[in-house]
Amino acid sequence: MTQNLISRQRNLVIGAMVADAASLGLHWLYDQDRIAQVAPKTAAFHPASLKDYQDVPGYFAHPTKSVGALSQYGEQALVMLRSLAETGQYDKDHYQAAFQAHFGYGGAYVGYIDHPTRDTLDNISRASAADNAPEFLGADDRQLPAISKLPALVALTAGTEGFAEQVTSAIRVTNDCATAISFGTTAADLMRAIVNGGKISDALKEIDVSAPDDVHDALAPLGDMIGQSTCDITRTIGMSCDLAYGVPSVVHTLSIAPSYREAIEQNIYAGGDSCGRAILLGAVMGAVHGVGGQTGIPEDWIEQLTQRDEIIALLDQLFPA
């Protein structure tokens, strides 16, 4: 195992976590002009404030979160990272139990509970009293939480035979629907290509060819939008949590952004579900560009990550440098 591979594995995860935390302060603010007004120089790690959301479309979901904290997307990624570090491999039952323990009643998580998380927790609770519970208890939901748990799993399993099956299983734990599986497996294939040393341009060409029909249909409009900004494309396609909106926005940003910092800033200024898109975007850009320098994950951004020490310790277990 080369150092370059280990670096990509680690930075896939770090990149996702940092991007999520950087986006939290303006998450679910659906007015691009307001975002530009309140964050004219940099949108990353903007303090969450109710006044930024007043009188414009948006939802202020993180009133208790401080700068550097993870959103519920980043917390899902962290739950998977913890499960993998504890077991040394993907274990569906262990991951599902860890998910329930973290987000459920009495769990450590304090914050907004999104639709698929709530429905998944309800399904797990009902299944505990049923005689013939289904194997997967995830919500029938096609939103971006389907892919938020994937970076650490992809980093660990990218070169294994059971990669596709493990990815599909992890998606179905929280989002058990065909659309979520289509977009989730496509996102995982993109990250796997990058972990294995591929270039962004080549990886995007690969998924354009291999993606299921519903993903291909969602990506197709990008061909008519060449030269447009991430803000324009995201506003046109859709700014909300639907995978068919978020993944094309990420693909476009990946195709044009010259650095990790620029990619994450563009994503935040695009508005809407910036945290949901940030996981995939930050993972790919982090793995490609590494840490520091002109194009990598800014080191001061990593230092702002509230759970930095735990994340680094878990990565040291799974991917010792």
C-alpha positions in Angstrom: 0.0 0.0 0.0 1.7 3.2 -1.1 1.7 6.5 0.8 -0.1 8.1 -2.1 -3.0 5.7 -1.7 -3.1 6.1 2.0 -3.1 9.9 1.6 -6.0 9.7 -0.8 -7.9 7.4 1.5 -7.4 9.8 4.5 -8.1 13.0 2.5 -11.3 11.6 1.0 -12.7 11.5 4.5 -11.1 14.7 5.8 -12.1 16.5 2.7 -15.8 15.5 3.2 -15.8 16.4 6.9 -14.2 19.8 6.4 -16.5 20.7 3.5 -19.5 19.8 5.5 -18.5 21.9 8.5 -17.4 24.8 6.3 -20.9 24.9 4.7 -23.0 24.6 7.9 -23.4 28.4 8.6 -25.3 29.1 5.4 -26.9 25.7 5.0 -30.4 25.7 3.5 -30.3 29.4 2.7 -32.0 29.5 -0.7 -31.2 33.1 -1.7 -27.9 33.4 -3.5 -28.0 37.2 -3.3 -28.4 37.1 0.5 -25.4 34.7 0.8 -23.2 37.0 -1.3 -24.4 40.0 0.8 -23.7 38.4 4.3 -20.5 36.7 3.2 -18.9 38.9 0.6 -15.3 37.7 1.0 -15.6 34.1 2.1 -18.6 31.9 2.8 -16.7 29.1 4.5 -17.2 28.7 8.3 -19.6 31.5 8.4 -21.3 31.7 11.8 -24.8 30.4 11.8 -27.2 33.3 12.5 -31.0 33.6 12.2 -30.8 37.1 10.9 -29.2 35.8 7.7 -32.3 33.8 7.0 -34.9 36.5 7.7 -37.3 37.5 4.9 -35.7 35.2 2.3 -36.3 31.6 1.3 -34.5 29.2 3.7 -34.6 27.1 6.8 -32.5 27.9 9.8 -31.7 24.3 10.9 -28.6 24.7 13.1 -29.3 27.3 15.8 -27.2 25.4 18.4 -24.2 24.7 16.2 -21.0 26.7 16.5 -18.3 27.3 13.9 -16.5 24.1 13.0 -19.4 21.7 13.9 -20.7 19.1 11.6 -24.2 19.1 10.2 -26.3 16.0 10.3 -24.7 14.9 7.0 -21.2 15.1 8.5 -22.5 13.3 11.6 -23.6 10.4 9.4 -20.2 10.3 7.8 -18.7 10.2 11.3 -20.9 7.4 12.5 -19.8 5.2 9.5 -16.1 6.1 10.3 -16.5 5.1 13.9 -18.2 1.8 12.9 -15.5 0.9 10.4 -12.7 1.7 12.9 -14.4 -0.4 15.6 -15.0 -3.4 13.4 -12.2 -3.1 10.9 -14.6 -3.7 8.1 -18.1 -2.9 6.9 -20.7 -4.6 9.1 -24.3 -3.7 8.2 -25.8 -4.6 11.6 -23.1 -2.8 13.5 -23.4 0.3 11.4 -27.2 0.3 11.7 -27.0 -0.1 15.5 -24.4 2.7 15.7 -26.7 4.9 13.6 -29.6 4.3 15.9 -27.5 4.8 19.0 -26.2 8.1 17.8 -29.3 9.7 16.3 -32.0 8.0 18.3 -33.6 8.8 21.6 -30.9 9.3 24.2 -28.2 9.3 21.6 -25.2 11.7 21.5 -26.5 13.7 18.6 -28.1 17.1 19.3 -29.5 18.9 16.2 -31.7 18.8 13.2 -33.1 15.3 12.3 -33.8 15.1 8.6 -36.6 13.1 6.9 -34.7 9.9 6.0 -33.1 9.8 9.4 -36.4 10.2 11.2 -38.1 7.6 9.1 -35.2 5.2 9.4 -35.3 5.5 13.2 -39.0 4.9 13.2 -38.6 1.8 11.0 -35.9 0.4 13.2 -38.1 0.9 16.3 -41.1 -0.8 14.7 -39.0 -3.7 13.4 -37.8 -4.5 16.9 -41.4 -5.5 17.8 -42.1 -7.4 14.5 -41.7 -11.1 13.8 -40.6 -10.8 10.2 -38.8 -7.5 9.8 -37.3 -6.7 6.4 -33.5 -6.8 6.0 -33.2 -3.1 5.3 -35.1 -0.5 7.2 -34.0 2.7 5.5 -36.5 5.4 4.4 -38.1 5.4 1.0 -36.2 8.6 0.3 -34.2 10.0 -2.6 -32.3 12.8 -0.9 -28.6 13.5 -0.3 -28.3 11.8 3.0 -28.1 8.6 1.0 -24.5 9.4 0.1 -23.3 11.2 3.2 -22.0 8.0 4.9 -20.0 6.8 1.9 -16.5 8.5 2.0 -15.0 6.3 4.8 -16.6 3.2 3.4 -15.3 3.9 -0.1 -11.8 4.7 1.3 -11.7 1.4 3.1 -13.3 -0.9 0.5 -12.3 0.7 -2.9 -10.1 -2.2 -3.8 -12.2 -5.1 -2.5 -14.4 -7.6 -4.3 -17.5 -6.8 -2.4 -17.3 -3.1 -3.0 -20.6 -2.6 -4.8 -22.6 -4.8 -2.4 -21.2 -3.1 0.6 -22.0 0.4 -0.8 -25.5 -0.7 -1.7 -26.0 -2.1 1.7 -24.8 1.1 3.4 -27.1 3.3 1.3 -30.1 1.1 2.0 -29.6 1.3 5.8 -30.9 4.9 5.6 -32.3 5.3 2.1 -33.9 2.2 0.8 -35.1 3.2 -2.6 -34.0 2.6 -6.2 -33.1 6.2 -7.0 -31.0 6.5 -3.9 -29.1 3.3 -4.8 -28.6 4.6 -8.4 -27.1 7.9 -7.3 -25.3 6.5 -4.3 -23.5 3.8 -6.2 -22.6 6.4 -8.9 -21.1 8.7 -6.2 -19.2 5.7 -4.7 -17.8 4.8 -8.2 -16.6 8.4 -8.6 -14.9 8.4 -5.3 -13.4 4.9 -5.9 -11.9 6.1 -9.2 -10.3 9.0 -7.4 -9.0 6.9 -4.4 -7.4 4.6 -7.0 -5.4 7.4 -8.5 -7.7 8.6 -11.3 -8.0 12.2 -12.5 -11.3 14.0 -12.0 -11.9 14.4 -15.7 -11.4 10.7 -16.4 -13.6 9.7 -13.4 -16.4 12.0 -14.6 -16.2 10.5 -18.1 -16.4 7.0 -16.6 -19.6 7.7 -14.6 -21.1 9.5 -17.6 -20.8 6.2 -19.4 -21.5 3.7 -16.6 -24.2 5.5 -14.6 -27.8 4.1 -14.5 -30.3 5.7 -16.7 -31.9 7.9 -14.0 -28.5 9.3 -13.1 -27.5 9.8 -16.8 -30.8 11.7 -17.4 -30.1 14.0 -14.4 -26.5 14.7 -15.7 -27.5 15.2 -19.3 -28.6 18.9 -19.0 -25.0 19.8 -18.0 -23.9 19.4 -21.6 -26.0 22.5 -22.5 -24.7 24.6 -19.6 -21.0 24.6 -20.3 -19.4 27.8 -19.3 -22.0 28.6 -16.6 -21.2 29.1 -13.0 -22.0 26.7 -10.2 -24.5 29.3 -8.8 -26.3 29.5 -12.2 -26.4 25.8 -12.8 -27.5 24.9 -9.2 -30.3 27.5 -9.4 -31.4 26.1 -12.8 -31.3 22.4 -11.9 -32.5 22.7 -8.3 -31.0 23.8 -5.0 -32.8 21.4 -2.6 -31.9 18.0 -1.2 -32.9 15.8 -4.0 -30.1 13.6 -5.4 -31.1 14.5 -8.9 -30.3 18.1 -8.1 -27.3 17.8 -5.8 -25.2 15.3 -7.7 -25.3 17.2 -11.1 -24.3 20.4 -9.2 -21.3 18.6 -7.7 -20.3 17.1 -11.0 -20.3 20.5 -12.6 -18.2 22.1 -9.7 -15.7 19.2 -10.0 -15.3 19.9 -13.7 -14.4 23.6 -13.2 -13.0 24.2 -9.7 -9.2 24.6 -9.7 -8.8 24.0 -5.9 -10.5 22.6 -2.9 -11.1 26.1 -1.4 -12.7 27.3 -4.6 -14.9 24.3 -5.0 -16.3 24.6 -1.5 -16.8 28.3 -1.7 -18.6 28.0 -5.0 -20.8 25.3 -3.5 -21.8 27.4 -0.5 -22.5 30.5 -2.6 -24.8 28.3 -4.8 -27.1 28.0 -1.8 -29.7 25.5 -0.8 -28.5 22.1 0.5 -24.8 23.1 0.4 -23.9 20.6 3.2 -25.6 17.7 1.4 -23.5 18.4 -1.7 -20.4 19.2 0.3 -19.8 15.6 1.4 -19.2 14.3 -2.2 -17.6 17.5 -3.4 -15.2 17.8 -0.5 -14.3 14.1 -0.6 -13.2 14.1 -4.2 -11.4 17.4 -4.1 -9.6 16.5 -0.9 -8.4 13.2 -2.2 -7.2 14.8 -5.5 -5.5 17.9 -4.1 -4.4 16.7 -0.6 -3.8 19.1 2.3 -2.2 22.5 2.1 -0.5 24.3 -0.8 -2.3 26.3 -3.4 -5.0 23.7 -4.2 -5.3 21.4 -1.2 -7.6 21.5 1.9 -6.6 24.6 3.8 -4.8 23.6 6.9 -6.5 26.3 8.9 -9.9 24.9 7.8 -8.9 21.5 9.2 -7.9 23.2 12.5 -11.4 24.7 12.7 -13.1 21.3 12.6 -14.6 20.8 16.0 -14.1 17.0 15.9 -10.7 17.1 14.3 -8.9 15.1 16.9 -11.3 12.3 16.9 -11.5 12.1 13.1 -7.7 12.0 12.8 -7.5 9.3 15.5 -10.0 7.1 13.7 -8.2 7.6 10.4 -4.9 6.6 12.1 -6.6 3.3 13.1 -7.9 2.6 9.6 -5.2 4.2 7.4 -2.0 4.5 9.4 0.2 7.1 7.8 
